[in-house]
Amino acid sequence: MVATHHLHSQQGSQPNRRRAPELEADYNRNPLLGYEPTDEVGFIRCLDHGYPTPLARWHCHDEYELHLITATSGKAFVGDWIGPFEPGHLVLCGPRLPHNWISLDLPDEGVLRRDLVIQFRHEPLEQACHAIPEFSEVLPLLERARHGIEFFGMAETAASHWHVVKSSRGLKRVAAFCDLASDLARCTDYRLLSNVQMRGVENDAELDQINTIVNRITENPSHSQTAAEVAAELAMSESRFSRFFRRATGNTYTDFVNRVRINRACQLLMSSDRYVTNICYDVGFNNVANFNRRFLELKGMTPSEFRKQAESRFGGAPAHAAAA
């Protein structure tokens, strides 16, 4: 486990760890941040960490990643999907599918453990499938993971599996991982998250630019810049910026801003009694009709309907809360 005060001191004493996110690989997986040393693991790696941490950023890697949130709630970004998370949120991301989890209810002292993670490579499983027919059971799961999979009702099972895998080495770790993969492959209560099979950008400078833009939108969605303003800031034409942003995030700039704003509206609908009209303006929309239309497009229901379902689905605001 990585203690929060240790993370703070790491960040304070070594500013280079605050640099823009990059394609994660063995060379930048520092054991001081919670990674198992590369020379001690095979194709399966366990990781756990608290928050805040340099590890929480918009990033991708060649491995699959099973990610379980154990503390705090906030915004999850998986490919072109944006949605709320809370403890028990369990997602499997495929190779090069960008992702990030941003906690919004963090206590002043941070949290010691927010994330339980298992990373594993595709090639060994693919090779095993050719030699051992039983391994083919996992192939449909891996294909779905390219979109990002959110599992429901699996949090306790996944946590139990994680601890067994974490404490094992050698063949026992492989056996424990196979037990976990079998449960995931047979789970029928899930949803695919990203509409497109996104692949992250590979250039550090581009990652820096995308990270800056995404963080700015996320931190203050009601005051987002226009695409033309961001393009000018990056010394790009608006058309070039539009292609660049869509390639990196799977969304147009406007759609991404709308998704962030609607997600913030969902959080306010779940956690407050504020009127829908007030929430509309709070998150940056200029008129209620456009807000309701965008909300319906992205969530498949009106803001009022979302609020009514929030209590049972997310444990949010009561169904009788103000809705207009």
C-alpha positions in Angstrom: 0.0 0.0 0.0 1.2 3.5 -0.8 0.7 5.9 2.1 -0.8 9.3 1.2 1.8 11.3 3.0 4.5 9.3 1.1 2.8 10.3 -2.1 2.7 13.9 -1.1 6.4 13.9 -0.3 7.2 12.2 -3.5 5.4 14.8 -5.5 6.8 17.6 -3.5 10.4 16.5 -3.7 10.5 15.2 -7.3 8.4 17.5 -9.5 9.3 15.4 -12.6 6.6 12.9 -11.4 4.0 15.6 -12.1 4.9 15.6 -15.8 2.3 15.0 -18.4 1.1 11.4 -18.7 2.8 9.1 -21.2 2.3 5.7 -22.6 2.8 3.5 -19.5 5.5 0.8 -19.9 7.9 -1.1 -17.8 10.5 1.6 -17.8 8.3 4.1 -16.0 6.6 1.7 -13.6 8.3 2.8 -10.4 7.9 0.4 -7.5 7.9 3.5 -5.1 4.5 4.3 -6.6 3.1 0.8 -5.9 4.1 -1.3 -8.9 5.5 -4.8 -8.4 9.1 -4.8 -9.6 9.2 -6.0 -13.3 11.8 -8.7 -12.6 9.5 -10.3 -9.9 6.4 -10.8 -12.0 5.5 -12.6 -15.2 2.6 -11.5 -17.5 0.3 -10.7 -14.5 1.0 -7.6 -12.3 -0.9 -6.4 -9.2 -1.0 -2.8 -8.1 -2.8 -0.8 -5.4 -2.6 2.8 -4.6 -4.2 5.7 -2.8 -5.3 9.1 -4.0 -4.0 11.6 -4.9 -1.2 10.0 -6.8 0.8 10.6 -10.0 -0.7 7.3 -11.3 -4.1 8.9 -11.6 -4.0 10.5 -15.1 -5.4 10.2 -18.6 -3.2 7.3 -19.8 -3.1 4.0 -21.6 -0.8 1.0 -21.9 -0.4 -2.2 -23.8 -1.8 -4.4 -21.1 -5.4 -5.2 -20.1 -6.3 -3.6 -16.8 -8.9 -4.7 -14.3 -9.6 -1.7 -12.0 -11.6 -1.9 -8.8 -12.4 1.3 -6.8 -12.6 0.8 -3.1 -12.9 4.3 -1.8 -14.3 7.8 -2.8 -16.5 8.7 -5.7 -16.1 10.9 -8.7 -15.8 10.9 -12.5 -14.5 8.0 -14.6 -13.2 8.4 -18.1 -12.9 5.2 -20.2 -12.4 5.7 -23.9 -15.2 8.0 -25.0 -17.3 7.2 -22.0 -17.7 9.5 -19.0 -19.7 8.5 -16.0 -19.8 8.4 -12.2 -18.0 6.0 -10.0 -18.2 5.0 -6.4 -16.7 2.2 -4.2 -17.3 -1.1 -6.0 -16.9 0.3 -9.5 -15.2 -2.5 -11.4 -13.9 -2.0 -15.0 -11.8 -4.1 -17.4 -10.0 -1.9 -20.0 -8.4 -3.3 -23.1 -5.0 -2.5 -24.5 -4.4 1.1 -25.4 -7.8 2.1 -24.2 -7.3 5.5 -22.4 -8.7 5.8 -18.9 -8.7 7.8 -15.7 -10.6 8.0 -12.4 -10.9 11.5 -10.7 -12.2 11.5 -7.1 -14.4 14.5 -6.3 -15.2 13.8 -2.6 -11.6 13.4 -1.4 -10.9 14.2 2.3 -8.2 16.7 3.1 -5.7 14.0 4.1 -6.4 11.9 0.9 -7.1 8.2 1.0 -4.5 5.4 1.6 -6.1 2.9 -0.8 -8.5 3.8 -3.6 -7.6 1.4 -6.4 -7.0 -2.3 -6.7 -5.5 -3.2 -10.1 -4.5 -6.2 -12.1 -2.7 -5.8 -15.4 -2.0 -8.6 -17.8 -0.7 -9.0 -21.3 -2.6 -10.4 -24.3 0.1 -12.5 -26.0 0.5 -15.2 -23.4 -3.3 -15.8 -23.3 -3.5 -15.9 -27.0 -0.7 -18.4 -27.2 -2.3 -20.5 -24.5 -5.6 -20.6 -26.4 -3.8 -22.3 -29.3 -2.4 -25.0 -27.1 -5.0 -25.4 -24.4 -8.7 -25.2 -25.7 -10.0 -24.4 -22.3 -8.4 -21.0 -22.4 -10.6 -20.0 -25.3 -13.3 -19.3 -22.8 -11.6 -16.0 -22.1 -11.5 -14.7 -25.7 -15.0 -13.1 -25.8 -14.2 -11.3 -22.6 -11.0 -9.9 -24.1 -12.7 -8.8 -27.2 -15.4 -6.9 -25.2 -12.6 -5.3 -23.1 -11.6 -3.3 -26.1 -14.6 -1.1 -25.4 -14.1 -1.2 -21.6 -16.5 -3.4 -19.5 -18.2 -2.3 -16.3 -19.2 -5.3 -14.2 -22.1 -5.2 -11.6 -22.3 -7.2 -8.5 -18.7 -8.4 -8.7 -16.9 -6.0 -6.4 -16.5 -8.4 -3.4 -15.6 -11.3 -5.6 -13.0 -9.2 -7.5 -11.5 -7.9 -4.3 -11.2 -11.4 -2.9 -9.5 -12.6 -6.1 -7.2 -9.6 -6.1 -5.8 -10.5 -2.7 -5.2 -14.1 -3.7 -3.4 -13.1 -6.9 -1.4 -10.4 -5.1 -0.2 -12.9 -2.4 0.7 -15.6 -5.0 3.7 -16.1 -7.2 4.6 -18.5 -10.0 2.1 -21.1 -11.1 -0.1 -20.3 -8.1 -0.5 -16.7 -9.3 -1.4 -18.0 -12.8 -4.0 -20.4 -11.3 -5.5 -17.6 -9.1 -5.7 -15.3 -12.2 -7.4 -18.0 -14.2 -10.0 -18.4 -11.4 -10.6 -14.6 -11.6 -10.8 -14.6 -15.4 -13.3 -17.4 -15.4 -15.6 -15.5 -13.1 -15.3 -12.4 -15.3 -15.9 -14.3 -18.5 -19.1 -15.9 -17.1 -20.5 -12.7 -15.6 -23.6 -11.6 -17.5 -24.4 -8.4 -15.6 -22.2 -5.9 -17.4 -22.2 -3.1 -19.9 -19.7 -1.9 -22.5 -18.6 1.7 -21.9 -16.8 3.2 -24.9 -18.7 3.6 -28.2 -15.5 3.2 -30.1 -12.4 1.1 -29.6 -10.1 4.0 -28.8 -6.4 3.8 -29.0 -4.5 6.5 -27.1 -2.0 8.8 -28.7 1.6 7.7 -28.4 3.5 11.0 -28.6 4.4 12.6 -25.2 3.8 16.1 -26.4 0.3 15.2 -27.7 -0.4 13.4 -24.4 0.6 16.6 -22.6 -1.7 18.7 -24.7 -4.7 16.3 -24.3 -4.1 16.0 -20.5 -4.1 19.7 -20.1 -7.3 20.2 -22.1 -9.2 17.3 -20.4 -8.2 18.5 -16.9 -9.3 22.0 -17.7 -12.7 20.9 -18.9 -13.1 18.5 -16.0 -12.2 21.0 -13.3 -14.4 23.8 -14.6 -17.0 22.5 -17.2 -19.2 25.6 -16.9 -16.4 27.8 -18.2 -15.0 25.7 -21.0 -13.2 27.4 -23.9 -14.5 27.1 -27.5 -12.8 24.7 -29.9 -11.5 27.8 -31.8 -10.0 29.2 -28.6 -8.2 26.0 -27.7 -7.0 25.5 -31.3 -5.5 29.0 -31.3 -3.8 28.3 -27.9 -2.2 25.2 -29.5 -1.3 27.0 -32.7 -3.5 24.7 -34.7 -6.2 25.4 -37.2 -9.6 24.6 -35.8 -10.0 21.7 -38.3 -6.7 20.2 -37.3 -7.5 20.5 -33.6 -10.8 18.8 -34.2 -9.2 15.8 -35.8 -6.5 15.7 -33.1 -9.0 15.8 -30.3 -11.3 13.3 -31.8 -8.5 10.8 -32.5 -7.3 11.1 -28.9 -10.6 11.1 -27.0 -13.1 9.5 -29.4 -15.3 12.6 -29.3 -15.6 16.0 -30.9 -14.5 18.8 -28.6 -18.1 20.0 -28.3 -19.4 16.5 -27.5 -16.7 16.0 -24.9 -17.6 19.2 -23.2 -21.3 18.3 -23.2 -20.5 14.9 -21.8 -18.5 16.4 -18.9 -21.3 18.9 -18.2 -24.0 16.3 -18.3 -22.0 14.1 -16.0 -21.6 17.0 -13.6 -25.4 17.5 -13.8 -25.9 13.8 -12.9 -23.8 14.2 -9.8 -25.8 17.3 -8.8 -29.0 15.5 -9.5 -27.9 12.6 -7.3 -26.4 14.5 -4.5 -28.5 17.7 -4.1 -32.1 18.9 -4.1 -31.4 21.8 -6.5 -33.9 22.4 -9.2 -33.1 21.0 -12.7 -33.3 24.6 -14.1 -30.6 25.7 -11.7 -28.5 22.7 -12.4 -28.7 23.4 -16.1 -27.1 26.8 -15.7 -24.7 25.6 -13.0 -23.0 23.2 -15.4 -22.7 25.6 -18.3 -25.7 25.3 -20.5 -27.4 28.5 -21.7 -30.9 27.2 -22.0 -33.0 24.5 -20.4 -34.3 23.1 -23.7 -30.8 22.4 -25.0 -29.8 20.9 -21.7 -32.8 18.5 -21.6 -32.1 17.5 -25.2 -28.4 16.8 -24.6 -29.2 14.9 -21.4 -31.8 12.7 -23.1 -29.3 12.0 -26.0 -26.5 10.9 -23.6 -28.5 9.2 -20.8 -31.6 8.0 -22.5 -33.9 9.7 -20.0 -34.7 13.2 -18.9 -32.9 14.9 -15.9 -36.1 14.4 -13.8 -36.3 10.7 -14.7 -32.6 10.3 -13.9 -33.1 11.8 -10.5 -35.9 9.4 -9.8 -33.8 6.4 -10.7 -30.7 7.7 -8.9 -31.6 6.5 -5.5 -31.8 2.9 -6.5 -29.1 2.9 -9.1 -26.4 5.0 -7.5 -27.7 5.6 -4.0 -28.1 9.3 -4.7 -30.7 12.0 -4.1 -34.1 10.8 -3.0 -36.8 10.3 -5.7 -38.9 13.0 -4.1 -36.2 15.6 -4.5 -37.0 18.8 -6.4 -37.2 17.9 -10.1 -38.1 21.0 -12.1 
